[in-house]
Amino acid sequence: MLDTSTLVWGMVFGAIGLGFFTYGKRQRAGVPLFVGLALFVVPYFVTNVFALVGIGVVLVALPFFVKI
């Protein structure tokens, strides 16, 4: 069962994922593209709010540290 905070965080990370996905597709950059896809999918499988926020923050920070 989902609560309000899980839905809100899922929407936030989904919106950020849309930005990463769009940027990665237009620039033909692999890391932002796959991070965007991961940010779309993760809220469907993670129901714990703290885990969702932790995974989301790590995924959002990943393209800034990994340059391929």
DSSP file (Angstrom, degrees, kcal/mol; ACC not computed):
  #  RESIDUE AA STRUCTURE BP1 BP2  ACC     N-H-->O    O-->H-N    N-H-->O    O-->H-N    TCO  KAPPA ALPHA  PHI   PSI    X-CA   Y-CA   Z-CA
    1    1 A M              0   0    0      0, 0.0     2,-0.3     0, 0.0     0, 0.0   0.000 360.0 360.0 360.0 130.8    0.0    0.0    0.0
    2    2 A L        -     0   0    0      4,-0.0     2,-0.2     3,-0.0    46,-0.1  -0.676 360.0-154.4 -93.7 143.6    1.4    3.4   -1.0
    3    3 A D     >  -     0   0    0     -2,-0.3     4,-1.7    44,-0.2     3,-0.2  -0.575  34.7 -95.7-106.9 178.2    1.2    6.5    1.1
    4    4 A T  H  > S+     0   0    0      1,-0.2     4,-2.5    -2,-0.2     5,-0.2   0.876 119.8  54.4 -63.8 -40.9    1.2   10.1    0.0
    5    5 A S  H  > S+     0   0    0      1,-0.2     4,-2.6     2,-0.2     5,-0.2   0.878 106.9  51.4 -65.5 -36.3    5.0   10.7    0.6
    6    6 A T  H  > S+     0   0    0      2,-0.2     4,-2.1     1,-0.2    -1,-0.2   0.910 111.6  47.6 -65.3 -40.9    5.9    7.7   -1.6
    7    7 A L  H  X S+     0   0    0     -4,-1.7     4,-2.0     2,-0.2    -2,-0.2   0.909 113.0  47.9 -65.7 -41.7    3.7    9.0   -4.4
    8    8 A V  H  X S+     0   0    0     -4,-2.5     4,-2.4     2,-0.2    -2,-0.2   0.938 113.5  46.3 -66.6 -46.2    5.1   12.6   -4.1
    9    9 A W  H  X S+     0   0    0     -4,-2.6     4,-2.7     1,-0.2     5,-0.2   0.874 110.9  54.0 -64.5 -35.3    8.7   11.4   -4.1
   10   10 A G  H  X S+     0   0    0     -4,-2.1     4,-1.8    -5,-0.2    -1,-0.2   0.890 109.8  47.2 -63.8 -38.8    7.9    9.1   -7.1
   11   11 A M  H  X S+     0   0    0     -4,-2.0     4,-2.2     2,-0.2    -2,-0.2   0.893 111.9  50.6 -68.7 -39.6    6.6   12.1   -9.0
   12   12 A V  H  X S+     0   0    0     -4,-2.4     4,-2.2     1,-0.2    -2,-0.2   0.951 114.5  42.3 -62.8 -49.4    9.6   14.2   -8.1
   13   13 A F  H  X S+     0   0    0     -4,-2.7     4,-2.3     1,-0.2    -1,-0.2   0.821 112.4  55.3 -70.3 -28.8   12.1   11.6   -9.2
   14   14 A G  H  X S+     0   0    0     -4,-1.8     4,-1.9    -5,-0.2    -1,-0.2   0.892 108.5  48.1 -66.6 -39.4   10.0   10.8  -12.3
   15   15 A A  H  X S+     0   0    0     -4,-2.2     4,-1.7     2,-0.2    -2,-0.2   0.909 113.3  46.9 -67.4 -41.7   10.1   14.5  -13.3
   16   16 A I  H  X S+     0   0    0     -4,-2.2     4,-2.3     1,-0.2    -2,-0.2   0.901 110.8  53.7 -64.7 -39.5   13.8   14.7  -12.8
   17   17 A G  H  X S+     0   0    0     -4,-2.3     4,-2.9     1,-0.2    -2,-0.2   0.859 104.1  55.3 -62.5 -36.3   14.2   11.4  -14.7
   18   18 A L  H  X S+     0   0    0     -4,-1.9     4,-2.5     2,-0.2    -1,-0.2   0.905 108.4  48.7 -62.4 -41.0   12.2   12.9  -17.6
   19   19 A G  H  X S+     0   0    0     -4,-1.7     4,-2.4     2,-0.2    -2,-0.2   0.926 113.7  45.5 -63.7 -45.5   14.8   15.8  -17.7
   20   20 A F  H  X S+     0   0    0     -4,-2.3     4,-2.9     2,-0.2     5,-0.2   0.910 113.5  50.2 -64.3 -41.8   17.7   13.4  -17.6
   21   21 A F  H  X S+     0   0    0     -4,-2.9     4,-2.2     2,-0.2    -2,-0.2   0.923 112.1  46.7 -63.7 -44.4   16.1   11.1  -20.3
   22   22 A T  H  X S+     0   0    0     -4,-2.5     4,-2.3     2,-0.2     5,-0.2   0.920 114.7  47.0 -63.8 -44.2   15.4   14.1  -22.6
   23   23 A Y  H  X S+     0   0    0     -4,-2.4     4,-2.5     1,-0.2     6,-0.2   0.931 113.1  48.5 -63.2 -45.9   19.0   15.5  -22.2
   24   24 A G  H  X>S+     0   0    0     -4,-2.9     5,-1.8     1,-0.2     4,-0.7   0.859 112.5  48.6 -64.1 -35.9   20.6   12.1  -22.7
   25   25 A K  H  <5S+     0   0    0     -4,-2.2    -1,-0.2    -5,-0.2    -2,-0.2   0.920 115.1  42.9 -70.9 -43.4   18.6   11.4  -25.8
   26   26 A R  H  <5S+     0   0    0     -4,-2.3    -2,-0.2     1,-0.2    -1,-0.2   0.871 122.1  38.6 -71.3 -36.0   19.3   14.7  -27.4
   27   27 A Q  H  <5S-     0   0    0     -4,-2.5    -1,-0.2    -5,-0.2    -2,-0.2   0.487 105.1-125.9 -91.7  -3.7   23.0   14.8  -26.5
   28   28 A R  T  <5 +     0   0    0     -4,-0.7     2,-0.5     1,-0.2    -3,-0.2   0.918  56.3 153.4  55.1  46.5   23.4   11.1  -27.2
   29   29 A A     >< -     0   0    0     -5,-1.8     4,-1.2    -6,-0.2    -1,-0.2  -0.930  35.2-157.1-107.9 125.3   24.9   10.6  -23.7
   30   30 A G  H  > S+     0   0    0     -2,-0.5     4,-2.5     2,-0.2     5,-0.3   0.894  83.5  55.1 -72.0 -42.8   24.4    7.2  -22.2
   31   31 A V  H  > S+     0   0    0      1,-0.2     4,-2.4     2,-0.2     5,-0.2   0.945 111.1  42.5 -63.3 -50.9   24.7    7.8  -18.5
   32   32 A P  H  > S+     0   0    0      0, 0.0     4,-2.3     0, 0.0    -1,-0.2   0.868 113.7  54.9 -63.4 -32.4   21.9   10.5  -18.3
   33   33 A L  H  X S+     0   0    0     -4,-1.2     4,-1.9     2,-0.2    -2,-0.2   0.948 113.1  39.6 -63.3 -49.2   19.7    8.4  -20.6
   34   34 A F  H  X S+     0   0    0     -4,-2.5     4,-2.3     2,-0.2    -1,-0.2   0.829 113.9  54.2 -73.4 -31.5   19.9    5.3  -18.4
   35   35 A V  H  X S+     0   0    0     -4,-2.4     4,-2.5    -5,-0.3    -1,-0.2   0.906 107.9  51.5 -65.7 -40.4   19.7    7.3  -15.2
   36   36 A G  H  X S+     0   0    0     -4,-2.3     4,-1.3    -5,-0.2    -2,-0.2   0.920 110.8  47.2 -60.6 -44.1   16.5    8.9  -16.5
   37   37 A L  H  X S+     0   0    0     -4,-1.9     4,-1.8     1,-0.2    -1,-0.2   0.901 111.6  51.0 -63.5 -40.4   15.1    5.5  -17.3
   38   38 A A  H  X S+     0   0    0     -4,-2.3     4,-2.8     1,-0.2    -2,-0.2   0.887 107.2  53.4 -64.9 -38.2   16.1    4.2  -13.8
   39   39 A L  H  < S+     0   0    0     -4,-2.5    -1,-0.2     1,-0.2    -2,-0.2   0.784 108.5  51.5 -68.9 -25.3   14.4    7.2  -12.2
   40   40 A F  H  < S+     0   0    0     -4,-1.3     4,-0.2    -5,-0.2    -1,-0.2   0.902 118.2  36.1 -69.6 -41.9   11.2    6.3  -14.1
   41   41 A V  H >X S+     0   0    0     -4,-1.8     3,-1.6     1,-0.2     4,-0.7   0.830  99.7  73.1 -87.3 -35.7   11.2    2.7  -13.0
   42   42 A V  H >X S+     0   0    0     -4,-2.8     4,-1.9     1,-0.3     3,-1.4   0.862  90.5  57.8 -55.5 -44.4   12.6    2.8   -9.4
   43   43 A P  H 34 S+     0   0    0      0, 0.0    -1,-0.3     0, 0.0    -2,-0.1   0.745 100.6  59.8 -62.2 -19.4    9.4    4.2   -7.7
   44   44 A Y  H <4 S+     0   0    0     -3,-1.6    -2,-0.2    -4,-0.2    -3,-0.1   0.790 115.6  31.8 -74.1 -26.7    7.4    1.3   -9.0
   45   45 A F  H << S+     0   0    0     -3,-1.4     2,-0.6    -4,-0.7    -1,-0.1   0.658 106.8  71.0-107.0 -19.6    9.5   -1.3   -7.2
   46   46 A V     <  +     0   0    0     -4,-1.9    -1,-0.1     1,-0.1     6,-0.0  -0.890  46.1 169.6-105.2 119.1   10.6    0.6   -4.0
   47   47 A T        +     0   0    0     -2,-0.6     2,-0.4   -45,-0.0   -44,-0.2   0.605  51.2  93.9-103.8 -14.8    7.8    1.2   -1.5
   48   48 A N     >  -     0   0    0      1,-0.2     4,-2.3   -46,-0.1     5,-0.2  -0.679  67.4-147.2 -79.9 129.0   10.0    2.3    1.5
   49   49 A V  H  > S+     0   0    0     -2,-0.4     4,-2.5     1,-0.2     5,-0.2   0.910  95.9  49.2 -65.0 -43.9   10.2    6.1    1.5
   50   50 A F  H  > S+     0   0    0      1,-0.2     4,-2.3     2,-0.2    -1,-0.2   0.891 113.2  46.7 -66.1 -39.2   13.7    6.3    2.9
   51   51 A A  H  > S+     0   0    0      2,-0.2     4,-2.8     1,-0.2     5,-0.3   0.895 111.6  52.3 -67.2 -39.7   15.0    3.8    0.4
   52   52 A L  H  X S+     0   0    0     -4,-2.3     4,-2.4     2,-0.2    -2,-0.2   0.924 111.9  44.8 -62.6 -45.1   13.3    5.6   -2.4
   53   53 A V  H  X S+     0   0    0     -4,-2.5     4,-2.5     2,-0.2     5,-0.2   0.909 114.5  49.6 -66.2 -41.8   14.8    8.9   -1.5
   54   54 A G  H  X S+     0   0    0     -4,-2.3     4,-2.0    -5,-0.2    -2,-0.2   0.939 114.5  43.0 -62.6 -47.9   18.2    7.4   -0.9
   55   55 A I  H  X S+     0   0    0     -4,-2.8     4,-2.5     1,-0.2    -1,-0.2   0.901 114.5  52.1 -65.1 -40.6   18.2    5.6   -4.3
   56   56 A G  H  X S+     0   0    0     -4,-2.4     4,-2.4    -5,-0.3    -2,-0.2   0.906 109.3  48.3 -63.5 -42.5   16.8    8.6   -6.0
   57   57 A V  H  X S+     0   0    0     -4,-2.5     4,-2.0     2,-0.2    -1,-0.2   0.909 112.3  49.2 -65.3 -41.4   19.5   10.9   -4.6
   58   58 A V  H  X S+     0   0    0     -4,-2.0     4,-1.4    -5,-0.2    -2,-0.2   0.923 112.7  47.5 -63.5 -43.3   22.3    8.5   -5.7
   59   59 A L  H  < S+     0   0    0     -4,-2.5    -2,-0.2     1,-0.2    -1,-0.2   0.885 111.2  50.8 -66.7 -37.7   20.8    8.2   -9.2
   60   60 A V  H  < S+     0   0    0     -4,-2.4     4,-0.3     1,-0.2    -1,-0.2   0.877 113.9  45.1 -66.8 -36.2   20.4   12.0   -9.5
   61   61 A A  H >X S+     0   0    0     -4,-2.0     3,-1.0     1,-0.2     4,-0.8   0.714  94.0  82.6 -78.6 -20.9   24.1   12.5   -8.5
   62   62 A L  H >X S+     0   0    0     -4,-1.4     4,-2.4     1,-0.2     3,-1.2   0.879  85.5  52.6 -56.6 -46.8   25.5    9.7  -10.7
   63   63 A P  H 34 S+     0   0    0      0, 0.0    -1,-0.2     0, 0.0    -2,-0.1   0.752 105.0  57.7 -65.1 -20.2   25.7   11.7  -14.0
   64   64 A F  H <4 S+     0   0    0     -3,-1.0    -2,-0.2    -4,-0.3    -3,-0.1   0.726 117.0  32.4 -79.3 -20.3   27.7   14.4  -12.3
   65   65 A F  H << S+     0   0    0     -3,-1.2     2,-0.6    -4,-0.8    -1,-0.1   0.689 111.5  63.9-107.2 -25.0   30.4   12.0  -11.2
   66   66 A V     <  -     0   0    0     -4,-2.4     2,-0.6    -5,-0.2    -1,-0.2  -0.905  59.0-179.9-106.5 114.9   30.4    9.4  -14.0
   67   67 A K              0   0    0     -2,-0.6    -3,-0.0     1,-0.1     0, 0.0  -0.916 360.0 360.0-116.8 104.6   31.4   10.8  -17.4
   68   68 A I              0   0    0     -2,-0.6    -1,-0.1     0, 0.0   -38,-0.0   0.358 360.0 360.0-117.3 360.0   31.4    8.2  -20.1
